[in-house]
């Protein structure tokens, strides 16, 4: 057990200090208590924390977020894609570091964090707010593992929900219209019927295509960071295999014909990675404008909407959630359901109809 001792000061008079043995065997010393009972209560708290294994050395909790944040970013640089790291680094530099950099990890409170996130949400997007919260939470998680704090003030703080986007889905006919109006018709069809992300499709090489089995091995993805293309791993860091339909056989065969295993399927005119062009007058939007001029039912879309279209068509064709998850490369089936739940209304009707039919069949025996 520790001890409580009194000491005298010139300005505050009689004060009390606490001496105790830390878990590592060194002496701990806290002072500045005006009342003896406060010092005794503090000592009791320290002893209980030691018994529970939750003791935190006050000196360890004084390390600043600016120190831990730099280390956290360095460790995560190799764990995420270049584009994700760019987002994390800019979030830390622009939002987290200026506000919390000078704070010690032990001085951050849940209320202060909640107030900051609420204020940030008044002028910034849901994505920015949630990324700032989760990034700071990750830094504090490391502090817990290092024994610097006991609780993570950032975990469990809710923020305003992200508004549900109005997903855009094309029909088979609209896909064909867009493909025929496009400079790269095969790429449009390919995206609309495989669900690949733009960066995954434009990073594909001949060796990733198995024309005999109609399979695509997705291992790489290209992202654009500060105007430059960076080739890296796919978003989930897990390769996956996706199938393409037989009506694309001829076009895919033409794509790989005459190329070596390491050649990409699509290239820009200058030999680099293919871009969709800008959102106003790039080649993709030019094709969309031509379709909208010819068909009033054609909606304004982006290349990413073709991924949503692939999911929509697969679901309407009877694919289950696990198949869609695998096709799109989602981390879990929950992500797939959260994104495309509205596309499964008939399943609810089918369940209720089946229940009604079963009940009706069994009810006959009740009435006999």
C-alpha positions as CSV (number, residue, x, y, z in Angstrom):
1,X,0.0,0.0,0.0
2,X,1.1,3.6,-0.6
3,X,1.2,6.4,1.9
4,X,-0.3,9.9,2.2
5,X,2.0,12.6,3.5
6,X,1.5,16.3,4.3
7,X,3.7,19.1,3.1
8,X,3.7,22.9,3.4
9,X,3.7,25.5,0.7
10,X,4.2,29.3,1.0
11,X,1.0,30.2,-0.9
12,X,-1.5,27.4,-0.3
13,X,-0.4,26.3,3.2
14,X,-0.8,22.6,4.1
15,X,-1.2,20.2,1.2
16,X,-1.1,16.4,0.8
17,X,0.9,14.1,-1.5
18,X,0.6,10.4,-2.3
19,X,3.4,7.9,-2.7
20,X,2.9,4.4,-4.1
21,X,4.6,1.7,-6.0
22,X,3.9,1.4,-9.7
23,X,3.3,-1.9,-11.4
24,X,6.8,-1.8,-12.9
25,X,8.3,-1.4,-9.4
26,X,9.2,2.3,-9.6
27,X,7.9,4.9,-7.2
28,X,4.8,6.9,-8.1
29,X,4.3,10.4,-6.7
30,X,1.2,12.6,-7.1
31,X,0.7,15.8,-5.1
32,X,-1.4,18.9,-4.8
33,X,-4.4,17.6,-2.8
34,X,-5.9,20.2,-0.5
35,X,-7.7,17.7,1.7
36,X,-6.3,14.5,3.2
37,X,-9.4,12.6,2.3
38,X,-9.0,13.5,-1.4
39,X,-5.4,12.2,-1.3
40,X,-6.6,9.0,0.4
41,X,-9.3,8.6,-2.2
42,X,-6.8,9.0,-5.0
43,X,-4.5,6.5,-3.5
44,X,-7.4,4.0,-3.2
45,X,-8.2,4.5,-6.9
46,X,-4.6,3.9,-7.8
47,X,-4.4,0.7,-5.8
48,X,-7.7,-0.6,-7.3
49,X,-6.4,0.2,-10.8
50,X,-3.2,-1.8,-10.1
51,X,-5.2,-4.8,-8.9
52,X,-7.4,-4.7,-12.0
53,X,-4.5,-4.2,-14.4
54,X,-5.9,-0.8,-15.6
55,X,-3.3,1.5,-14.0
56,X,-2.1,4.3,-16.3
57,X,1.0,6.2,-15.5
58,X,0.1,9.9,-15.6
59,X,3.4,10.6,-17.4
60,X,2.4,8.2,-20.3
61,X,-0.9,9.9,-20.8
62,X,0.8,13.2,-21.5
63,X,2.0,12.3,-24.9
64,X,0.5,14.5,-27.6
65,X,-1.8,13.6,-30.4
66,X,0.7,15.2,-32.8
67,X,3.3,12.6,-31.9
68,X,1.0,9.5,-32.0
69,X,-0.8,10.7,-35.1
70,X,2.4,10.8,-37.2
71,X,3.3,7.3,-36.1
72,X,-0.3,6.1,-36.8
73,X,-0.2,7.4,-40.3
74,X,3.2,5.9,-41.0
75,X,2.0,2.5,-39.9
76,X,-1.1,2.6,-42.0
77,X,0.5,3.8,-45.2
78,X,1.3,0.3,-46.2
79,X,-2.0,-1.1,-45.1
80,X,-4.3,0.9,-47.4
81,X,-4.5,1.9,-51.0
82,X,-2.7,5.1,-52.1
83,X,-6.0,7.0,-52.6
84,X,-7.2,5.9,-49.1
85,X,-4.0,7.0,-47.6
86,X,-4.2,10.3,-49.3
87,X,-7.6,10.9,-47.8
88,X,-6.4,9.9,-44.4
89,X,-3.4,12.1,-44.5
90,X,-5.3,15.1,-45.7
91,X,-8.0,14.6,-43.0
92,X,-5.3,14.4,-40.3
93,X,-3.4,17.4,-41.6
94,X,-6.4,19.7,-42.3
95,X,-8.9,18.7,-39.5
96,X,-7.4,16.6,-36.7
97,X,-3.9,18.0,-36.2
98,X,-4.9,21.7,-36.0
99,X,-7.6,21.0,-33.4
100,X,-6.1,18.2,-31.4
101,X,-2.4,18.1,-32.1
102,X,-1.3,19.9,-29.0
103,X,-3.6,17.9,-26.7
104,X,-2.3,15.0,-24.6
105,X,-4.2,11.8,-25.1
106,X,-5.3,11.8,-21.5
107,X,-6.8,15.3,-21.8
108,X,-9.3,14.6,-24.6
109,X,-12.9,14.2,-23.4
110,X,-15.9,12.7,-25.1
111,X,-17.9,15.8,-24.7
112,X,-15.2,18.0,-26.4
113,X,-15.0,15.5,-29.2
114,X,-18.8,15.4,-29.7
115,X,-19.0,19.2,-29.8
116,X,-16.2,19.4,-32.4
117,X,-17.8,16.8,-34.6
118,X,-21.1,18.6,-34.5
119,X,-19.4,21.9,-35.4
120,X,-17.5,20.2,-38.2
121,X,-20.7,18.7,-39.6
122,X,-22.3,22.1,-40.0
123,X,-19.9,22.9,-42.9
124,X,-18.5,19.6,-44.0
125,X,-19.8,16.4,-45.5
126,X,-20.7,13.3,-43.6
127,X,-17.7,11.5,-45.1
128,X,-15.3,14.1,-43.8
129,X,-16.8,14.1,-40.3
130,X,-16.9,10.3,-40.0
131,X,-13.3,10.0,-41.4
132,X,-12.1,12.6,-38.9
133,X,-13.8,10.8,-36.0
134,X,-12.6,7.3,-37.0
135,X,-9.0,8.5,-37.6
136,X,-8.8,10.1,-34.2
137,X,-10.4,7.0,-32.7
138,X,-7.7,4.9,-34.3
139,X,-5.0,7.0,-32.8
140,X,-6.6,6.6,-29.4
141,X,-7.0,2.9,-29.9
142,X,-3.2,2.7,-30.2
143,X,-2.9,4.8,-27.0
144,X,-5.0,2.2,-25.2
145,X,-2.9,-0.7,-26.5
146,X,0.2,1.2,-25.3
147,X,-1.3,1.6,-21.8
148,X,-1.5,5.4,-22.1
149,X,-5.3,5.7,-21.5
150,X,-8.1,3.4,-20.4
151,X,-11.0,4.5,-22.6
152,X,-11.3,5.8,-26.2
153,X,-13.3,9.0,-26.1
154,X,-14.0,8.8,-29.9
155,X,-15.7,5.4,-29.9
156,X,-19.5,5.4,-29.8
157,X,-20.0,9.0,-30.8
158,X,-22.8,9.1,-33.3
159,X,-22.9,11.7,-36.0
160,X,-25.6,12.8,-38.4
161,X,-26.4,10.0,-40.8
162,X,-25.3,10.2,-44.4
163,X,-28.2,11.0,-46.7
164,X,-29.1,8.1,-48.9
165,X,-28.0,8.7,-52.4
166,X,-30.4,8.4,-55.3
167,X,-28.8,5.4,-57.1
168,X,-29.1,5.4,-60.9
169,X,-29.6,2.1,-62.7
170,X,-29.7,1.6,-66.5
171,X,-31.7,-1.0,-68.4
172,X,-30.2,-3.4,-70.9
173,X,-31.4,-1.2,-73.7
174,X,-29.9,1.9,-72.2
175,X,-26.6,0.2,-71.6
176,X,-26.4,-0.7,-75.3
177,X,-27.4,2.8,-76.3
178,X,-24.6,4.3,-74.1
179,X,-22.0,1.7,-75.4
180,X,-22.8,2.5,-79.0
181,X,-22.5,6.2,-78.4
182,X,-19.2,5.8,-76.6
183,X,-15.6,5.9,-77.7
184,X,-15.0,2.7,-75.7
185,X,-18.1,0.6,-76.1
186,X,-16.6,-2.6,-74.8
187,X,-15.5,-0.9,-71.6
188,X,-19.1,0.4,-71.0
189,X,-20.6,-3.0,-71.4
190,X,-17.8,-4.6,-69.3
191,X,-18.4,-2.2,-66.4
192,X,-22.2,-2.6,-66.6
193,X,-22.2,-6.4,-66.6
194,X,-19.3,-7.1,-64.2
195,X,-19.6,-4.4,-61.5
196,X,-15.9,-3.6,-61.5
197,X,-14.8,-0.3,-60.2
198,X,-13.3,2.0,-62.8
199,X,-9.8,1.7,-61.3
200,X,-10.0,-2.1,-61.3
201,X,-11.2,-2.4,-64.9
202,X,-8.6,0.0,-66.3
203,X,-5.8,-1.8,-64.4
204,X,-6.7,-5.2,-65.9
205,X,-4.0,-7.0,-67.9
206,X,-4.3,-9.8,-70.4
207,X,-3.1,-12.3,-67.8
208,X,-6.0,-11.5,-65.6
209,X,-8.5,-12.7,-68.2
210,X,-9.5,-16.4,-68.6
211,X,-11.5,-16.4,-71.8
212,X,-12.1,-20.2,-71.6
213,X,-13.9,-19.9,-68.2
214,X,-15.1,-16.3,-68.7
215,X,-13.4,-15.3,-65.5
216,X,-11.6,-12.1,-64.4
217,X,-8.9,-12.1,-61.7
218,X,-8.9,-8.7,-60.0
219,X,-5.7,-8.1,-58.1
220,X,-4.8,-4.5,-58.8
221,X,-6.5,-1.1,-59.1
222,X,-5.3,2.3,-60.2
223,X,-6.3,5.4,-58.3
224,X,-5.7,9.1,-59.0
225,X,-3.8,11.0,-56.3
226,X,-3.1,14.7,-56.8
227,X,-3.6,14.3,-60.5
228,X,-1.2,11.3,-60.8
229,X,-2.1,7.7,-61.4
230,X,-0.9,5.3,-58.7
231,X,-1.2,1.5,-59.2
232,X,-1.8,-0.5,-56.0
233,X,-3.9,-3.3,-54.5
234,X,-7.7,-3.4,-54.7
235,X,-9.8,-1.6,-52.1
236,X,-10.3,-4.5,-49.7
237,X,-6.7,-5.8,-50.2
238,X,-8.2,-9.1,-51.2
239,X,-8.2,-10.4,-54.8
240,X,-11.4,-11.8,-56.2
241,X,-12.7,-13.6,-59.3
242,X,-15.6,-12.2,-61.3
243,X,-17.4,-13.8,-64.2
244,X,-18.5,-12.0,-67.4
245,X,-21.5,-13.1,-69.6
246,X,-21.1,-15.1,-72.8
247,X,-22.3,-12.2,-75.0
248,X,-19.1,-10.4,-74.3
249,X,-16.9,-13.3,-75.6
250,X,-16.2,-11.8,-79.0
251,X,-15.3,-8.3,-77.6
252,X,-13.1,-9.7,-74.8
253,X,-11.3,-11.9,-77.3
254,X,-10.6,-8.9,-79.5
255,X,-9.3,-7.0,-76.5
256,X,-6.7,-9.6,-75.6
257,X,-5.8,-10.6,-79.2
258,X,-2.3,-9.6,-80.2
259,X,-1.2,-8.5,-76.7
260,X,1.3,-9.9,-74.3
261,X,0.3,-11.2,-70.8
262,X,1.4,-8.0,-69.2
263,X,-0.4,-5.6,-71.5
264,X,-3.4,-3.7,-70.2
265,X,-6.8,-4.2,-71.8
266,X,-7.4,-0.4,-72.1
267,X,-5.0,2.4,-72.5
268,X,-5.3,6.1,-73.0
269,X,-4.1,7.5,-76.4
270,X,-0.8,8.4,-74.9
271,X,-0.3,4.9,-73.5
272,X,-1.1,5.7,-69.9
273,X,-4.1,4.6,-67.8
274,X,-7.4,5.4,-69.3
275,X,-9.5,8.2,-67.8
276,X,-13.2,8.8,-68.2
277,X,-12.5,12.5,-68.9
278,X,-13.8,15.3,-66.9
279,X,-17.4,15.4,-65.6
280,X,-18.5,18.1,-68.2
281,X,-17.1,17.2,-71.6
282,X,-15.0,14.0,-71.2
283,X,-15.6,11.1,-73.6
284,X,-17.9,9.3,-71.1
285,X,-20.1,12.4,-70.4
286,X,-20.1,13.2,-74.2
287,X,-21.7,9.7,-74.8
288,X,-24.2,10.3,-72.0
289,X,-25.2,13.7,-73.5
290,X,-25.7,12.1,-76.9
291,X,-27.9,9.4,-75.4
292,X,-30.0,12.0,-73.4
293,X,-30.5,14.0,-76.6
294,X,-31.8,11.0,-78.4
295,X,-33.8,9.5,-75.5
296,X,-35.6,11.6,-72.9
297,X,-35.7,8.5,-70.6
298,X,-32.0,8.4,-70.3
299,X,-30.7,9.6,-67.0
300,X,-27.5,11.5,-66.2
301,X,-24.9,9.0,-65.0
302,X,-21.3,8.6,-64.0
303,X,-19.0,5.6,-64.7
304,X,-19.5,4.5,-61.1
305,X,-23.3,4.2,-61.8
306,X,-22.5,1.3,-64.1
307,X,-21.3,-0.6,-61.1
308,X,-24.7,0.0,-59.4
309,X,-26.3,-1.0,-62.7
310,X,-24.4,-4.3,-62.6
311,X,-25.7,-5.0,-59.1
312,X,-29.3,-4.1,-60.1
313,X,-29.3,-6.4,-63.2
314,X,-27.7,-9.3,-61.2
315,X,-30.3,-9.0,-58.5
316,X,-33.1,-8.9,-61.0
317,X,-31.7,-12.0,-62.6
318,X,-31.9,-13.8,-59.3
319,X,-28.4,-13.6,-57.8
320,X,-28.3,-13.8,-54.0
321,X,-26.6,-11.3,-51.6
322,X,-23.4,-13.4,-51.2
323,X,-23.0,-13.5,-55.0
324,X,-23.4,-9.8,-55.3
325,X,-21.0,-9.2,-52.4
326,X,-18.4,-11.3,-54.1
327,X,-18.9,-9.7,-57.5
328,X,-18.6,-6.2,-56.2
329,X,-15.8,-6.9,-53.7
330,X,-17.7,-5.7,-50.7
331,X,-16.1,-6.4,-47.3
332,X,-19.3,-8.0,-46.0
333,X,-22.8,-8.9,-47.0
334,X,-24.1,-6.1,-44.7
335,X,-22.5,-3.5,-47.0
336,X,-24.2,-5.0,-50.0
337,X,-27.6,-5.1,-48.2
338,X,-27.2,-1.6,-46.9
339,X,-26.5,-0.4,-50.4
340,X,-29.0,-2.3,-52.4
341,X,-31.7,-3.3,-49.9
342,X,-34.3,-1.4,-52.0
343,X,-33.7,-3.8,-54.9
344,X,-35.0,-6.8,-53.0
345,X,-38.8,-5.8,-52.6
346,X,-40.1,-8.9,-54.4
347,X,-38.3,-11.2,-51.9
348,X,-40.5,-9.8,-49.1
349,X,-43.6,-10.4,-51.2
350,X,-42.4,-13.9,-52.0
351,X,-42.0,-14.7,-48.3
352,X,-45.4,-13.5,-47.4
353,X,-47.0,-15.3,-50.3
354,X,-45.3,-18.5,-49.4
355,X,-46.5,-18.2,-45.8
356,X,-50.0,-17.5,-46.9
357,X,-50.0,-20.6,-49.2
358,X,-48.6,-22.8,-46.4
359,X,-51.2,-21.6,-44.0
360,X,-54.0,-22.1,-46.5
361,X,-52.9,-25.7,-47.2
362,X,-52.7,-26.6,-43.5
363,X,-56.0,-24.8,-42.7
364,X,-57.8,-27.4,-44.8
365,X,-57.0,-30.0,-42.1
366,X,-58.4,-27.7,-39.4
367,X,-61.7,-27.4,-41.1
368,X,-62.1,-31.2,-41.7
